[in-house]
Amino acid sequence: MPPVADLMSREVITLQRNDRLMLERKVGCLPVVEGETLVGILTEGDFVSAAATADPGEPAPVRVP
């Protein structure tokens, strides 16, 4: 099995609020960091769940526990 470094992309992208870059680049999950520490991960399912439970016409909040 190849090392993880050989499989991962080295190009780092950042997302802004209401950014469609996640869809355009077909990114399925995002790391959540505080400073240099990984504190969680957001997946497509988290966004779908938030959208499904949001009030119509309101932004769908996604919270990181």
C-alpha positions in Angstrom: 0.0 0.0 0.0 1.4 3.4 -0.9 2.1 6.0 1.8 -0.7 8.5 2.5 1.5 11.4 1.3 1.5 9.8 -2.2 -2.4 9.7 -2.3 -3.3 13.1 -0.8 -3.5 16.4 -2.7 -0.9 18.9 -1.7 -2.9 21.8 -3.0 -4.7 23.5 -0.1 -7.9 25.3 -0.7 -10.0 27.3 1.7 -13.7 27.9 1.6 -15.6 31.1 2.3 -19.2 31.4 3.4 -21.6 30.4 0.6 -18.7 29.1 -1.5 -19.5 26.5 -4.2 -15.9 25.4 -4.4 -16.7 22.2 -2.4 -19.2 21.2 -5.1 -17.1 22.3 -8.0 -14.0 20.4 -6.8 -16.1 17.4 -5.7 -14.8 17.6 -2.1 -16.6 15.1 0.1 -15.3 16.2 3.5 -13.5 19.1 5.1 -11.1 19.1 8.1 -12.0 21.6 10.8 -8.9 23.1 12.5 -8.3 25.5 15.3 -4.9 27.0 14.7 -2.8 23.9 13.7 -4.9 21.4 15.6 -7.4 19.1 13.8 -10.6 19.3 15.9 -13.2 17.6 13.6 -14.4 16.8 10.1 -17.4 17.9 8.2 -18.9 15.6 5.6 -21.4 16.0 2.8 -23.9 14.2 5.1 -23.5 16.9 7.8 -24.5 19.6 5.2 -27.4 17.5 3.9 -28.7 16.9 7.4 -28.4 20.6 8.3 -30.2 21.6 5.1 -33.0 19.1 5.7 -33.7 20.3 9.2 -33.4 24.1 8.5 -36.4 26.3 8.4 -37.4 27.2 4.8 -35.7 30.5 3.7 -33.2 30.4 6.6 -29.5 29.5 6.4 -28.8 25.9 7.3 -26.4 26.0 10.3 -23.7 23.4 10.5 -22.2 23.2 14.0 -19.0 21.5 15.0 -19.3 19.9 18.4 
